[in-house]
Amino acid sequence: MAGRVQGKLALITGAAQGLGAEFARLLASEGAKVLVTDINGEGAARTAAELNAKHGAGTAFSAQHDVTDEAAWIAVVEQARRDLGGLSVLVNNAGMGTRGMVEEIDLADWRKVFAVNMDGTFLGCKHALPLLKEAPAASIINISSIAAMIVGPGMSAYHAAKAAVWTFTKAVAIECARKTKVRCNSIHPAWTDTAILDGLARPGASHEEVVDKLGSVNPMRRVGQPHEIAQAVLFLASDESSYMTGAELKLDGGLSAT
């Protein structure tokens, strides 16, 4: 099929690179107009320029955007109204983690992880909902993680923040279900082959070594690929998922089934 999100108007956070940029590429290729945002404004602008070069001027717009800043969210939603003409898809993708055992984590680092992952998702939903409600049908897609469901040592802040995103998604879905045409679902990837994995490498280890090591503990013996996660975003953004809300999609190679 082609044009699966033809006419959709999407705002995607954390889209300067990695998964967010891949989401924007796929949605634009399937007919959506996109507003890509990131705290790295230059990176977001490059993503938008790439999409406009490929699909035509007016396909993509960009903004520098700190998702923890409420005023920035208000401005970005207004930009969506102005540049896109409205909003029918919100992808809360911006996120971060920190490593350290519970006794070692600084309170400031703990709060920053929650601010980016959870506060950013809350502010996005809060300020985008009035515009989303104006669309004939709308979809909020919150990028959580399989780390919301299964845990290991040394990443308690990330586990807790992504679990909060998961539960918050359900609360938004139920609030919206009876009186609006806005759906809200979460996606839970396991490790995915993006530049973020480089931050997990031991000194001197290559990206390929990190990918191989993480893949070795997965039932499918590999990490995920960005396009595989993007396909789930496309499904949830499209009307194909019109009866789906308050749900979670696990894209983890079977990791959570072990």
Residue, then its C-alpha position, 0 to 999 in steps of 0.5 A: m500500500a502507499g499513502r497510508v497516512q495521506g493528509k495526516l499532519a504529524l509532530i515528531t519530537g527528538a527527530a534530529q537523528g535516530l528513531g525520530a528521524e526515521f519516523a519522519r522519513l516513513l510518515a512523509s513517504e506515506g503522505a504525511k506533512v511533518l513538523v520535526t523538533d529536537i533540542n538540536g535545532e540544526g539537526a531537526a532542520r537537516t531532517a526537514a531539509e532532507l524530506n523537502a528535497k525528497h518529497g517537495a517543499g512544504t512536506a516538512f518543517s522544523a523547530q528547536h524544541d526543549v520538551t521539558d519547557e512548557a512555553a516551548w510546547i505552546a510555541v511548537v503546537e502553534q507552529a503546527r497550526r500555522d505550518l501544517g494547518g492543524l495536527s492529527v498525529l503526535v509522536n512523543n519520541a524525545g527521551m534520554g537515560t542515565r546509568g548508575m546504581v540507585e545509591e549512585i544516581d544524583l538527584a539532578d540526573w534522576r529528575k532530568v531523566f523524568a523531565v525529558n521522558m515523562d514531563g515531555t510526554f505529559l506536556g506534549c499531550k496536554h498542549a497538543l490535545p486541543l489541536l488534535k481534537e479538531a482533527p477528524a481522527a487523531s493519534i498520540i504515539n508515546i515511545s516508551s521502551i521494553a525497559a518499562m516492563i523488564v528491568g536490570p541493574g544500573m538503569s533504574a531512572y530510565h526503567a521508572a521513567k519509561a514505565a511512567v510513560w506506559t501508564f500515562t499513555k493508558a490514562v490519556a487513552i481512557e480520558c480521550a476515548r469517550k468524548t473525542k476521536v483521539r487515540c493514544n498508544s505506546i511503543h516499547p522497543a528493545w535495543t535498536d541499532t542507532a547511535i545511542l548504543d555508542g554511549l553503552a560501549r566500553p572504551g575502545a569498543s566499536h559500534e558493531e561490537v556493542v550491537d553484537k553483544l546486545g543482540s546476543v542476549n535477545p531471542m532473535r539474536r539481534v537488535g532492532q532496526p529503526h525501520e522496524i520501529a517506524q513501521a509500528v509508528l506508521f500503523l498507529a498513525s494510520d486509520e488502520s489502527s482506528y480501534m486501538t487505544g490504550a494499548e502497547l506494542k512490544l517490538d523486542g525480538g521476544l525479549s519480554a517473553t523469556 
